[in-house]
């Protein structure tokens, strides 16, 4: 009889502490990060300084696609120099102080083309106008 009472008492204390810990852990539960946060475009990404150090370029969403933007260091004005609406700009680099070269898959077939554009967004030229060509920058 005494053994049963002690066993019941020990089990009751164990259950009490277990339930207390479960309630506390539910109250301290960290909120889940929404899945969409892992797949949305960043605000700005891929910063690159011009060879002369006067400008910096970066990728920023426009029309829900990553496009190249250029900003003169120390100024607030930002200029978008590409107009991608179907596919993101895959990558870019500075060709010189006033021109940027970038790669884009326009058809979604992973056949990227290379383009060059001035930092004011003018004078865009396709450097690889070939079909079914893979390029890497």
C-alpha positions, 0 to 999 in steps of 0.5 A: 500500500505504501509503495503504491502511494509513493509511486502515485505521488512520484508519478503525479509530481513528474506529470505536474512538472512535465505539463508545466514545462509543456505550457511554458514551451508553448508560451515561449514558442518562436513564431514561424517564418512565412515560406514566402519570405524565403522566395521573395526578391531582396530589396537590393542585392549584388552591389558593384563599384564602378572602376573609377569609384564614382558609381555603384550598381546593384540589382533591385526589383522593378515590375517584380523582376531584378533589374540593374540600377545605378547610383552616383556615390553620395547622391540620392538619385537612383537610375534603373538602366534595364527593363526586364519584366519576364526574367530577372537579370542573372548577373552583370559586371562593369565593362568600363566607367560608363558601361555595364555588361549583363546576362539575361535568360529572356525565354526561360530556356536557360540560353542566356544572352549578353547585353551591354548598356550605358549607365544612363540606360541608353545604347543597349546592344546585344553582344550574343545574338545567337540562338541556343547559346550558354554564357556565363559572366 
